[in-house]
């Protein structure tokens, strides 16, 4: 399936921007700037179901749906 570093390199190559890899890295963006892409990896079926149904009982789901 490939290595994570290969995926990150491809994202950076396509977007011409370095990926933000942590929640604290997104804080300077604030609510004013919208992101173009959010990747949750690894994403279990449980997490995917929560995102699809708007359930925000974990920090990952809550930060993803803001």
LINPE-V214412 format. One record per pair of residues at least 24 apart in sequence whose ideal C-beta (glycine too) atoms are under 7 Angstrom apart, sorted by the first residue. I is the first residue (numbers start at 1). J is the second residue. D is the distance in Angstrom with one decimal. If there is no record, write none. Layout:
I_J_D / I_J_D
//
This chain:
23_63_6.0 / 38_64_5.9 / 40_64_6.3
//
